[in-house]
């Protein structure tokens, strides 16, 4: 459980804010119900139960966006009703609401939610004088302090979200080529295996290795080799489907994950990419070619064994003269794929 919370920042925030919300609001709900303030007490109870339901949903599904939006809406409406009912004493809940919303949703959506809450309070105060604020001076002071709190929280939330997104990109992408790295590859292959077992989706992989790449580095320098790798990745991305995923897991070795494909489609994709590379990829020494090995995911196969089969086909392509594609088309492999449909 704690490992999952450490690896999923937004889920940990929803769980933490949920615990704080339940522990912080439950005593007020009980107190108000016992003292006959049923409207606010019921609002508090709705907030508490909604928080529990949202946390459970996020935990079970892994979806944190919908629970975040839901909690933002529930807390905003609840805090507004409480402030209108309790007057000045209820305004104290608006400040933690601002912080809460910036943690639950994107900064832009949090600003919209905060503006709607403040607009509702001001409109009700003007419509029913004295219901929320004791004077216009108090209302203006409240709006100014809320604006300051909102701006500072926005800056903090925006910087935090931006830095977290940058760290996530660095954690799963190769800094040179922009392709996903081996860590991301392992996770995606595990997800593919799970999806195949649960939903019967077909997956194929292509392992691509640039031929004689060491000679490019030795004869023309590593900078030239890096440029060849970058151009290679661009060519693969431009000639693959949007749903295909490219990973760099070695010096000049890459893996392309193809969801929702069949053996013939995998072979066609491999031949197309091999021809594309030999036609368009160049180094100072001339044409650059690629060898490709591929395999379809078998039913109940581990991702490591799946990758091993594709790698063996790559080795055969290299041993057979390079600049060719070899796909695992053994009868055993075809039968296993067919059985998984």
C-alpha positions, 0 to 999 in steps of 0.5 A: 500500500505505502509503495503504491502511495509513494509511486503515485503522487496524485493518489497520495494527495487524494488519500492524505486530503481525504483523511484530513477532510474526514478527521477534520469535518466529522466532529463538526458534523456531529456537533451541528447535528446534535445542536439542531443545525441540520442544514450545515450538519447534513452538508458536513456529512455529505462532504465526509461520505463523498470524500470516503467514496472518492478515495475508495474509487481512486484507490480501486481504479487508479483514476485520480482525475475524476475523484479530484474534480468531484471532491473539488465540486463537493467541497466548494458547494459545501463550503459555500453553503456553510459560509452562507448559513453560519456567516462570518464563522463559516468564512474560515472554511474558505481558506483551507478550501482554496488550498484543497482545490489547488491540490485536487485539480489543475491550477486553472480549474482551482482558480475557476472553483475559487472564483465561483465560490467567492462570487456566490458569497458576494452575490448572496451578501448583496442580495441579503445584506448582513447574511455573510458579511457584517459590513462592506469593509469586512467583505472587501478585506475578505476578498483581498486576503483570499486573492492573496492566498489564491495567488500565492497558492497558484504559484506554488501549485503551478511550480510544483506541478511543472516540476513534477511533470518534468521529473516524470519525463526525465524518469521515463525518457531517454535524454538524447533521443526522447524515446522512452527508456528501459524502465518505462519499457519494462512497465509497458510490457507488464501492462501489455501482458496484463491487458492480454490476459484480461481483455484478450488484446494482441500485442507484438514487439519489434527489437531494432538494432542499427547495423555496424553502429560502432563503426560510425562512432569509431570513424566519425565520432560519438557526436555523429553517432548521437545525431544518427540515433536522434534521426533514427528515432524520428524516422521510427516515430514518423512511420509508426502508428500513434498508439505504438510505443518506442523505447531505447533499452541499449546503446543502439538497440530499441524496442517498438511495442505494437498493440492491437496487431496480428502476426501479419501486421507485425511482419508488415510493420517490420518490413516497412520500417527496415525499408524506411531506415535503409532509404532515408537514414544516412551517416558520413559513411553512407547508408545506415541499415537496421536489423529487426527481430519480432514476436507476438505475445503468447497467451500466459507468457511472461514479458521477459520471455516474450522479449527474449524470443524477439531478441533471439530473432534479432540475433538471427537477423544479425547472423544472417547478414543484417539489414533484414527482419525475422519474426518468430513465425514458428508453428508453436508461436502461431498456435499460442497467439491464435489460442489467445484470441 
